[in-house]
Amino acid sequence: MSYTRLLYHIIFRTKYGEQTINNAHADDLYRYIWGIIKNKKGILYRINGMPDHLHLFVQLPPSMNISDFVREVKGGSSKWLMGNPRFPKFRGWASEYAAISYSERDREMIVNYIIRQREHHQTESFQKEITRIFNENGLTEDKVSFFFRDPT
């Protein structure tokens, strides 16, 4: 029998970085995304975010690749958000995302990091956060620029 443990910290932002995920109803969105992940046979360890972006820490089943998984989470949640009157300004997710793999020994650290998003962003902007995470994981500065580009 084969065994896999595919853990990813996934980050994606709203289209144009707009502040459209209101805190009062964010938990409804998180529960909806949790449902998508469960339907895909994934495990959600933690989800949290800010009005302009989300962080997820997930375990994927071996049959699902990361790009298909993110596309389905973003696509399903986007349709739900656009049809939900609690998120009237939501216009979609940006096309780019970050997915960083971690080992089991890092799980608690990443979960705690995601839990403290609101506290964390009182001292660090989203762009600085992404720059730091990319640098810590060997991704170049041009990847940060690409992450924040928006279609014209």
C-alpha positions as a Markdown table, in Angstrom:
| # | Residue | x | y | z |
|---|---|---|---|---|
| 1 | Met | 0.0 | 0.0 | 0.0 |
| 2 | Ser | 1.3 | 3.5 | -0.9 |
| 3 | Tyr | 1.3 | 6.3 | 1.6 |
| 4 | Thr | 1.4 | 10.1 | 1.0 |
| 5 | Arg | 1.2 | 13.2 | 3.2 |
| 6 | Leu | 0.9 | 16.2 | 1.0 |
| 7 | Leu | 0.6 | 19.4 | 3.1 |
| 8 | Tyr | 0.3 | 22.8 | 1.6 |
| 9 | His | 0.1 | 26.4 | 2.8 |
| 10 | Ile | -2.0 | 28.0 | 0.1 |
| 11 | Ile | -2.5 | 31.8 | -0.2 |
| 12 | Phe | -4.6 | 33.6 | -2.7 |
| 13 | Arg | -6.0 | 37.1 | -2.9 |
| 14 | Thr | -9.1 | 38.9 | -4.1 |
| 15 | Lys | -9.2 | 40.3 | -7.6 |
| 16 | Tyr | -7.2 | 43.6 | -7.6 |
| 17 | Gly | -6.5 | 43.1 | -3.9 |
| 18 | Glu | -9.9 | 44.6 | -3.1 |
| 19 | Gln | -11.1 | 44.4 | 0.5 |
| 20 | Thr | -14.3 | 42.4 | -0.2 |
| 21 | Ile | -14.3 | 39.6 | 2.4 |
| 22 | Asn | -16.0 | 41.3 | 5.3 |
| 23 | Asn | -14.9 | 40.0 | 8.8 |
| 24 | Ala | -18.5 | 39.7 | 10.0 |
| 25 | His | -19.3 | 36.9 | 7.5 |
| 26 | Ala | -15.9 | 35.4 | 6.8 |
| 27 | Asp | -16.6 | 32.3 | 8.8 |
| 28 | Asp | -19.5 | 31.5 | 6.4 |
| 29 | Leu | -17.0 | 31.6 | 3.5 |
| 30 | Tyr | -14.5 | 29.4 | 5.5 |
| 31 | Arg | -17.2 | 26.8 | 6.2 |
| 32 | Tyr | -18.1 | 26.8 | 2.5 |
| 33 | Ile | -14.5 | 26.3 | 1.5 |
| 34 | Trp | -14.1 | 23.5 | 4.1 |
| 35 | Gly | -17.1 | 21.8 | 2.4 |
| 36 | Ile | -15.3 | 22.0 | -1.0 |
| 37 | Ile | -12.1 | 20.5 | 0.5 |
| 38 | Lys | -14.0 | 17.7 | 2.2 |
| 39 | Asn | -15.8 | 16.8 | -1.1 |
| 40 | Lys | -12.4 | 16.6 | -2.7 |
| 41 | Lys | -11.2 | 14.2 | 0.0 |
| 42 | Gly | -8.8 | 16.7 | 1.4 |
| 43 | Ile | -8.2 | 17.7 | 5.0 |
| 44 | Leu | -8.4 | 21.4 | 6.1 |
| 45 | Tyr | -6.2 | 22.0 | 9.1 |
| 46 | Arg | -6.8 | 25.8 | 9.2 |
| 47 | Ile | -8.3 | 28.6 | 7.2 |
| 48 | Asn | -8.2 | 32.3 | 8.0 |
| 49 | Gly | -7.6 | 35.5 | 6.2 |
| 50 | Met | -8.1 | 39.2 | 5.8 |
| 51 | Pro | -10.5 | 41.2 | 3.7 |
| 52 | Asp | -8.2 | 40.9 | 0.7 |
| 53 | His | -6.7 | 37.4 | 1.0 |
| 54 | Leu | -7.0 | 33.9 | 2.4 |
| 55 | His | -4.6 | 31.4 | 3.9 |
| 56 | Leu | -5.4 | 27.7 | 4.0 |
| 57 | Phe | -3.3 | 24.8 | 5.3 |
| 58 | Val | -4.5 | 21.6 | 3.8 |
| 59 | Gln | -3.6 | 18.0 | 3.1 |
| 60 | Leu | -4.4 | 16.8 | -0.4 |
| 61 | Pro | -5.3 | 13.3 | -1.5 |
| 62 | Pro | -2.7 | 11.7 | -3.7 |
| 63 | Ser | -5.1 | 11.7 | -6.7 |
| 64 | Met | -5.4 | 15.5 | -6.7 |
| 65 | Asn | -2.7 | 17.9 | -8.0 |
| 66 | Ile | -2.4 | 21.3 | -6.5 |
| 67 | Ser | -3.4 | 23.4 | -9.5 |
| 68 | Asp | -6.7 | 21.5 | -9.9 |
| 69 | Phe | -7.3 | 21.7 | -6.2 |
| 70 | Val | -6.8 | 25.5 | -6.0 |
| 71 | Arg | -8.9 | 26.0 | -9.2 |
| 72 | Glu | -11.8 | 24.1 | -7.7 |
| 73 | Val | -11.6 | 25.9 | -4.4 |
| 74 | Lys | -11.3 | 29.3 | -6.0 |
| 75 | Gly | -14.0 | 28.6 | -8.6 |
| 76 | Gly | -16.5 | 27.1 | -6.2 |
| 77 | Ser | -16.0 | 29.7 | -3.6 |
| 78 | Ser | -16.1 | 32.5 | -6.2 |
| 79 | Lys | -19.5 | 31.4 | -7.5 |
| 80 | Trp | -20.8 | 31.2 | -3.9 |
| 81 | Leu | -19.5 | 34.6 | -3.0 |
| 82 | Met | -20.9 | 36.3 | -6.1 |
| 83 | Gly | -24.3 | 34.9 | -5.3 |
| 84 | Asn | -24.2 | 35.8 | -1.6 |
| 85 | Pro | -25.7 | 39.2 | -0.6 |
| 86 | Arg | -23.3 | 39.3 | 2.4 |
| 87 | Phe | -20.4 | 39.8 | 0.0 |
| 88 | Pro | -21.8 | 42.4 | -2.4 |
| 89 | Lys | -18.5 | 43.9 | -3.5 |
| 90 | Phe | -16.7 | 40.6 | -4.3 |
| 91 | Arg | -15.7 | 40.4 | -8.0 |
| 92 | Gly | -13.6 | 37.3 | -8.0 |
| 93 | Trp | -10.2 | 35.9 | -7.0 |
| 94 | Ala | -6.9 | 37.0 | -8.6 |
| 95 | Ser | -5.6 | 34.4 | -11.0 |
| 96 | Glu | -2.3 | 33.8 | -9.1 |
| 97 | Tyr | -1.8 | 31.8 | -5.9 |
| 98 | Ala | 1.0 | 30.6 | -3.8 |
| 99 | Ala | 1.2 | 27.0 | -2.6 |
| 100 | Ile | 4.2 | 26.1 | -0.3 |
| 101 | Ser | 4.7 | 22.5 | 0.8 |
| 102 | Tyr | 5.6 | 21.7 | 4.4 |
| 103 | Ser | 6.3 | 18.6 | 6.4 |
| 104 | Glu | 4.3 | 17.3 | 9.3 |
| 105 | Arg | 6.8 | 18.7 | 11.8 |
| 106 | Asp | 5.9 | 22.2 | 10.5 |
| 107 | Arg | 2.1 | 21.7 | 10.8 |
| 108 | Glu | 1.6 | 23.4 | 14.2 |
| 109 | Met | 3.7 | 26.3 | 13.3 |
| 110 | Ile | 1.8 | 27.0 | 10.1 |
| 111 | Val | -1.6 | 26.4 | 11.8 |
| 112 | Asn | -0.7 | 29.0 | 14.5 |
| 113 | Tyr | 0.6 | 31.4 | 11.9 |
| 114 | Ile | -2.8 | 31.2 | 10.1 |
| 115 | Ile | -4.8 | 31.6 | 13.3 |
| 116 | Arg | -3.0 | 34.9 | 14.1 |
| 117 | Gln | -3.6 | 36.6 | 10.7 |
| 118 | Arg | -5.5 | 39.6 | 12.1 |
| 119 | Glu | -2.9 | 40.2 | 14.7 |
| 120 | His | 0.0 | 39.6 | 12.3 |
| 121 | His | -1.3 | 42.1 | 9.7 |
| 122 | Gln | -1.4 | 44.9 | 12.3 |
| 123 | Thr | 2.4 | 45.1 | 11.8 |
| 124 | Glu | 3.1 | 43.6 | 8.3 |
| 125 | Ser | 1.4 | 44.4 | 5.0 |
| 126 | Phe | 0.2 | 41.6 | 2.8 |
| 127 | Gln | 2.9 | 42.4 | 0.2 |
| 128 | Lys | 5.6 | 42.2 | 2.8 |
| 129 | Glu | 4.2 | 39.0 | 4.1 |
| 130 | Ile | 4.3 | 37.4 | 0.7 |
| 131 | Thr | 7.8 | 38.7 | 0.0 |
| 132 | Arg | 9.0 | 37.2 | 3.3 |
| 133 | Ile | 7.3 | 33.8 | 2.7 |
| 134 | Phe | 8.6 | 33.6 | -0.8 |
| 135 | Asn | 12.2 | 34.5 | 0.3 |
| 136 | Glu | 12.0 | 31.9 | 3.1 |
| 137 | Asn | 11.1 | 29.3 | 0.5 |
| 138 | Gly | 13.7 | 30.2 | -2.1 |
| 139 | Leu | 11.3 | 32.0 | -4.5 |
| 140 | Thr | 12.7 | 35.0 | -6.3 |
| 141 | Glu | 11.6 | 38.6 | -6.1 |
| 142 | Asp | 10.1 | 38.4 | -9.6 |
| 143 | Lys | 7.7 | 35.8 | -8.3 |
| 144 | Val | 6.3 | 38.3 | -5.8 |
| 145 | Ser | 5.7 | 40.8 | -8.6 |
| 146 | Phe | 3.9 | 38.1 | -10.6 |
| 147 | Phe | 1.8 | 37.2 | -7.6 |
| 148 | Phe | 0.5 | 40.7 | -7.3 |
| 149 | Arg | -0.1 | 41.4 | -11.0 |
| 150 | Asp | -3.7 | 41.9 | -12.1 |
| 151 | Pro | -5.1 | 41.5 | -15.6 |
| 152 | Thr | -5.4 | 44.7 | -17.5 |
